[in-house]
Amino acid sequence: MRLLNEPDSDDPILSVVNLIDLFLVIIAALLIAVARNPLLNPFAQRDVTVVVDAGKPSMQMLVKKGEKLERYQASGAIGEGEGVRAGTAYRLRDGTLVYVPEGGSASARP
């Protein structure tokens, strides 16, 4: 009969339950803060471009323009197009890039 007369305040599991409740409130507050802050939530902005697995064969691009979300998948093929060769770029040992236009002089670019 002694167990029936003990107060609930001596039970150590109650403090653990209170800590779990406290952590749930903190997590909910952090999630709300992230959802409302446009700097922390990239999809809160009007126009966003996200690149997934950049430079790999499985690369994807997600482009959000207003309310429209488009997904582009890399095909692995080399791009084609029309154009004219404009010159040659060289990387020096110190990391500097030097661009030499077709039939012109060199100009350094950091």
LINZI-V582641 format. One record per residue. N is the residue number from 1. SS is DSSP state (alpha for helix, beta for strand, coil for the rest). PSI is psi in whole degrees, -180 to 180 (* if undefined). OMEGA is omega in whole degrees, -180 to 180 (999 if undefined). Layout:
N,SS,PSI,OMEGA
N,SS,PSI,OMEGA
//
This chain:
1,coil,-14,-179
2,alpha,-34,-179
3,alpha,-31,-179
4,alpha,-23,-176
5,alpha,-6,-178
6,coil,139,178
7,coil,155,-179
8,alpha,-16,-177
9,alpha,-15,179
10,alpha,-4,-177
11,coil,118,-177
12,coil,-20,-179
13,alpha,-23,179
14,alpha,-35,178
15,alpha,-34,177
16,alpha,-40,178
17,alpha,-40,178
18,alpha,-38,177
19,alpha,-40,178
20,alpha,-42,177
21,alpha,-41,179
22,alpha,-44,179
23,alpha,-36,177
24,alpha,-39,178
25,alpha,-41,179
26,alpha,-43,180
27,alpha,-42,179
28,alpha,-41,178
29,alpha,-41,179
30,alpha,-40,179
31,alpha,-40,177
32,alpha,-39,179
33,alpha,-41,179
34,alpha,-40,-178
35,alpha,-32,-177
36,alpha,-17,-177
37,coil,115,-178
38,coil,-21,178
39,coil,-30,-180
40,coil,-22,-179
41,coil,103,-175
42,alpha,-25,-178
43,alpha,2,176
44,alpha,-19,179
45,coil,163,-176
46,coil,-50,-180
47,beta,125,-177
48,beta,142,172
49,beta,125,180
50,beta,130,178
51,beta,125,-180
52,beta,132,-179
53,coil,56,-177
54,coil,132,176
55,coil,2,180
56,coil,161,179
57,coil,-23,-180
58,coil,20,-176
59,coil,139,177
60,beta,151,174
61,beta,130,174
62,beta,121,-177
63,beta,122,178
64,beta,118,176
65,beta,106,-176
66,coil,-119,179
67,coil,-4,-176
68,beta,129,180
69,beta,121,-180
70,beta,145,180
71,beta,128,178
72,beta,132,180
73,beta,135,178
74,coil,136,180
75,coil,-15,-179
76,coil,-8,180
77,coil,152,178
78,coil,137,-178
79,coil,150,179
80,coil,158,177
81,coil,178,179
82,coil,142,179
83,coil,175,-179
84,coil,140,178
85,coil,127,-175
86,coil,-16,-179
87,beta,-163,-178
88,beta,141,177
89,beta,138,179
90,beta,140,175
91,beta,123,179
92,coil,170,-178
93,coil,-30,-179
94,coil,3,178
95,coil,-6,-179
96,coil,139,175
97,beta,135,178
98,beta,124,179
99,beta,127,178
100,beta,108,178
101,beta,159,177
102,coil,118,177
103,coil,25,-178
104,coil,-167,-179
105,coil,170,-177
106,beta,147,173
107,beta,134,-177
108,beta,145,178
109,beta,126,-177
110,coil,*,999
//
